[in-house]
Amino acid sequence: MRFVVLLLCCAVNVFAVEWTSLLPQPGAARDISMGCATSALFGTTAATSQNPAGITVFPKEKRTALGAIVNGNGPAQLGAYFDQTATNRSGIQQAGDISSLLIRSISARHRWAAATAILGEPVMNRNDPNRFRPPPDVYALTEYQTALVLNLLLHSRVQVGGRVDFYSKEQVGDGEGFSYGVILKPHGLQVGLHYQRFPATGERWLHPLDRRVDRGTTASLALQQPSYSIAFQLMNLAQTSDMAFLEPRFGAEWRPVRAVALRCGGSVYSQSRRSMVTAGVGLIDANWLRHRDDRLAFPEDVLSLAAALIYDRGRPVEGLTALTLAWRL
């Protein structure tokens, strides 16, 4: 009986939390469901942070190829954007807004080299009260990141990559960030290593959709097979003159069947008494819908869902939900 009462009390606390949807944001669901520890992972469209060594994925049979990732969430937001936000934006800004809603990236590969251009993604300012709100406000932030990624296949078991992010505010440059990655392929396992550096100035709120993390560095490790993934990440937030902080993050993914992925994770906020517990699922392997010669080595979910609870001093204070619908052309 005591256990039942305790369980009911916990349920009341959980459902009393204010839940916020991140539906408009592309690629957030896998990040959140794996504790935002996804920087070293590779081989999927459903991540906003991803190892630059594996951000471009093509079937092995194709030596020369072009591709793009289409954001399925975008068309649902176009109506609200044109009704409430587009009138306040210039023609160039509207083109960037619409592109970022519909297409996340464009990639090309020839033999051992590949390049990717990631189109404008919204950058969320720390003090903006609309950072968690649905559109149209999220698209009026007027600050974006675009990125260029280069991948090199040095060996059949070694792949490297680098990435530079360009940030702009009202079409004016506002700093850069840099990422480097390695993928090693020993027998039976693939290992991803990832390092990020953010020398750009200005305060940014620590958010899974924002790569500008307060002049910090991030080191990540991922172990991947088609049936499971394990990810670890440490963030060094050296934004003050004090000793740097380490923020640990962890995520795991398991596929009991190829069409379903079960995910969980968590993180600890080293500069406060907060923590985050996350969970989610991935559904519908896109490889099922492709020709045999076009299938990828790793399953790639069409639909991903995630939920997260943020705790402060052991009590839930905020909840997040996310949905990602993406397809690689």
C-alpha positions in Angstrom: 0.0 0.0 0.0 2.8 2.4 0.8 4.4 1.7 -2.6 1.1 2.5 -4.3 0.8 5.8 -2.5 4.4 6.7 -3.3 3.8 5.9 -7.0 0.7 8.0 -7.1 2.5 10.9 -5.5 5.3 10.6 -8.1 2.7 10.5 -10.9 1.1 13.7 -9.6 4.5 15.5 -9.6 5.3 14.3 -13.1 2.0 15.3 -14.7 2.0 18.7 -12.9 5.1 19.6 -14.8 4.7 22.2 -17.6 5.3 20.4 -20.9 6.7 22.1 -23.9 6.7 20.8 -27.5 9.7 21.2 -29.8 7.8 20.0 -32.8 9.0 22.8 -35.1 12.6 22.0 -34.6 14.3 19.6 -37.2 16.2 16.6 -35.9 15.7 17.2 -32.2 14.0 14.0 -31.1 17.0 11.6 -31.2 19.2 14.1 -29.5 16.8 14.6 -26.6 15.9 10.9 -26.2 19.5 10.0 -25.9 20.3 12.6 -23.3 21.7 15.1 -25.8 24.9 13.0 -26.0 24.7 12.4 -29.7 27.7 14.3 -31.0 29.8 11.3 -31.8 27.0 9.3 -33.4 26.7 8.9 -37.2 24.7 7.3 -40.0 21.3 8.9 -39.4 19.2 11.9 -40.3 17.5 12.2 -36.9 20.2 14.1 -35.1 21.1 17.8 -35.0 24.5 17.1 -33.4 26.4 14.5 -35.3 29.9 13.3 -35.9 31.2 15.3 -38.9 33.1 12.2 -40.1 29.8 10.4 -40.7 27.3 13.2 -41.5 27.3 12.3 -45.2 26.0 8.7 -45.6 25.6 7.0 -49.0 25.2 3.4 -49.9 28.5 1.6 -50.5 27.6 0.7 -54.1 27.5 4.3 -55.1 30.9 5.9 -55.8 29.4 9.2 -57.0 26.2 10.5 -55.6 24.1 13.5 -54.6 21.6 13.6 -51.7 19.5 15.8 -49.4 17.7 15.4 -46.1 14.1 16.6 -46.2 12.6 17.8 -43.0 9.0 16.4 -42.8 8.1 18.8 -39.9 8.6 21.8 -42.1 5.5 21.9 -44.4 3.3 21.9 -41.3 4.8 25.2 -40.3 4.7 27.1 -43.6 1.1 28.4 -43.1 1.8 30.0 -39.8 5.1 31.3 -41.0 3.6 33.2 -44.0 0.6 34.4 -41.9 2.5 35.8 -39.0 6.3 36.0 -39.6 7.1 36.5 -43.2 5.9 40.1 -43.4 8.6 41.1 -41.0 11.4 39.5 -43.0 13.3 40.6 -46.1 13.2 38.5 -49.3 16.7 37.0 -48.5 15.7 36.2 -45.0 12.5 34.5 -46.1 14.4 32.3 -48.5 16.7 31.2 -45.7 13.7 30.6 -43.4 11.8 28.5 -45.9 14.9 26.5 -46.9 15.7 25.7 -43.2 12.1 24.5 -42.8 12.0 22.2 -45.8 15.6 21.0 -46.4 18.1 20.3 -43.7 21.2 19.5 -45.8 22.6 18.8 -49.3 25.5 16.3 -49.8 27.7 15.2 -52.6 30.2 12.3 -52.8 32.9 11.2 -55.3 35.0 8.2 -54.5 36.8 8.8 -51.2 35.7 12.4 -50.5 32.3 13.9 -49.6 30.9 17.3 -48.7 27.8 18.5 -47.0 26.1 22.0 -46.7 23.7 22.3 -43.8 21.2 25.1 -44.4 20.1 27.7 -41.9 19.0 26.3 -38.6 17.6 28.6 -35.9 19.9 29.5 -33.0 18.1 30.1 -29.8 19.2 33.0 -27.6 19.5 32.4 -23.9 17.3 35.2 -22.8 14.6 34.8 -25.5 11.3 33.8 -23.8 10.2 32.1 -27.0 13.0 29.6 -27.2 10.6 26.7 -26.3 7.5 28.1 -28.0 5.8 26.9 -31.2 6.0 29.0 -34.4 5.9 31.7 -35.5 8.1 33.2 -32.8 10.8 30.6 -33.2 11.4 31.6 -36.8 11.7 35.3 -35.9 14.9 34.9 -33.9 16.8 36.4 -36.8 19.9 34.3 -35.9 21.0 31.2 -37.8 23.8 28.8 -38.2 24.9 27.3 -41.5 27.6 24.7 -41.9 30.1 23.1 -44.3 31.3 19.6 -43.7 34.1 17.7 -45.4 34.5 13.9 -45.1 37.5 11.8 -46.2 37.6 8.0 -46.4 41.2 7.4 -45.6 40.9 3.6 -45.4 38.1 1.1 -45.4 38.2 1.1 -41.6 39.1 4.8 -41.0 37.0 7.8 -41.9 37.6 11.4 -40.7 35.7 14.7 -41.0 35.7 18.3 -40.1 32.9 20.9 -39.8 32.8 24.7 -39.5 29.6 26.5 -38.4 28.9 30.0 -39.5 26.5 32.1 -37.4 24.7 35.1 -38.7 22.3 37.7 -37.2 20.3 39.8 -39.6 22.5 38.5 -42.4 25.7 39.7 -40.6 28.4 37.3 -39.5 28.4 36.6 -35.8 31.2 34.0 -35.2 32.2 30.5 -36.0 32.4 27.1 -34.3 34.5 24.0 -35.3 34.0 20.3 -35.0 36.3 17.3 -35.8 35.4 13.6 -36.0 36.8 10.2 -36.5 35.1 6.9 -37.3 37.0 3.6 -36.7 35.7 0.3 -38.0 37.3 -2.7 -36.3 35.7 -6.1 -36.8 32.2 -6.2 -35.5 32.0 -2.7 -34.1 32.2 1.0 -35.2 33.6 3.6 -32.9 33.0 7.4 -33.3 35.2 10.1 -31.7 34.2 13.7 -31.8 35.6 17.1 -30.6 34.0 20.5 -30.8 35.3 24.0 -30.1 33.1 27.1 -29.8 35.3 30.3 -29.9 32.3 32.5 -30.8 31.4 35.2 -28.3 28.1 35.9 -26.6 26.1 34.1 -24.0 24.1 31.1 -25.2 21.7 28.9 -23.2 22.7 25.3 -22.9 20.2 23.7 -25.3 20.4 20.6 -27.4 19.4 22.5 -30.5 22.1 25.2 -30.1 25.7 24.3 -31.0 27.1 27.5 -29.5 27.8 26.5 -26.0 29.4 29.4 -24.1 33.0 29.2 -25.4 33.2 25.6 -24.5 34.6 22.4 -25.7 32.9 19.0 -26.1 34.5 15.5 -26.3 32.3 12.6 -27.3 32.6 8.8 -27.8 30.1 6.5 -29.5 30.0 2.7 -30.0 27.6 1.6 -32.7 26.2 -1.5 -34.4 23.0 -1.8 -36.4 21.2 -3.2 -33.3 22.5 -0.8 -30.6 24.3 2.4 -29.9 26.0 3.7 -26.7 27.1 7.4 -26.5 29.1 9.4 -23.9 29.8 13.1 -23.8 31.6 15.6 -21.7 31.2 19.3 -22.0 33.7 21.8 -20.7 32.0 25.1 -20.1 34.9 27.5 -19.6 32.9 30.7 -19.7 34.2 32.2 -16.5 37.6 32.8 -14.9 36.8 29.9 -12.5 37.9 26.3 -12.9 36.2 24.8 -15.9 33.1 22.6 -15.4 32.5 19.1 -16.7 29.0 18.2 -17.7 28.5 14.4 -18.3 25.9 13.1 -20.7 24.9 9.5 -21.6 22.6 7.9 -24.2 21.7 4.4 -25.3 19.8 3.0 -28.2 18.6 -0.6 -28.7 16.7 -2.1 -31.6 14.8 -5.3 -30.7 13.6 -5.3 -34.3 15.0 -3.2 -37.1 11.9 -1.1 -37.5 11.8 0.0 -33.8 14.5 1.8 -31.7 14.2 2.2 -28.0 16.2 5.1 -26.6 17.1 6.6 -23.2 19.6 8.8 -21.6 20.3 11.6 -19.2 22.7 14.4 -18.2 23.8 16.3 -15.1 24.0 20.1 -15.1 27.3 20.8 -13.4 26.7 24.5 -12.8 23.4 23.9 -11.0 21.5 21.2 -9.1 19.6 20.2 -12.2 19.6 17.0 -14.1 17.7 15.5 -17.0 16.2 12.1 -17.7 15.1 11.2 -21.2 13.5 8.5 -23.3 12.1 8.0 -26.8 11.4 5.7 -29.7 12.3 5.6 -33.4 9.9 4.0 -35.9 9.9 2.9 -39.5 13.2 2.0 -41.0 13.6 4.0 -44.2 15.7 1.2 -45.7 12.5 -0.8 -46.0 11.3 1.7 -48.6 14.5 1.8 -50.6 15.8 -0.4 -53.4 18.3 -3.0 -52.1 21.3 -1.1 -53.7 20.3 2.1 -52.0 20.1 0.8 -48.4 22.4 2.1 -45.7 24.5 0.1 -43.3 22.6 1.5 -40.3 18.8 1.7 -39.9 17.4 5.2 -40.4 14.1 6.1 -38.8 11.5 8.1 -40.6 9.7 9.0 -37.4 11.3 9.7 -34.0 9.6 10.8 -30.8 11.2 11.9 -27.5 10.3 13.1 -24.0 12.5 14.6 -21.3 12.1 15.6 -17.6 14.3 18.2 -16.1 14.8 17.9 -12.3 15.9 20.6 -9.9 17.1 19.4 -6.5 15.4 16.1 -7.2 12.0 17.4 -8.2 10.6 17.6 -11.8 10.3 21.2 -12.9 9.9 21.1 -16.7 9.1 18.6 -19.4 10.0 18.5 -23.1 8.6 16.6 -26.0 9.9 16.4 -29.6 8.9 14.8 -32.9 11.1 14.5 -35.9 9.9 13.4 -39.4 12.8 13.2 -41.9 13.7 11.5 -45.1 17.0 11.2 -47.0 16.6 11.7 -50.8 
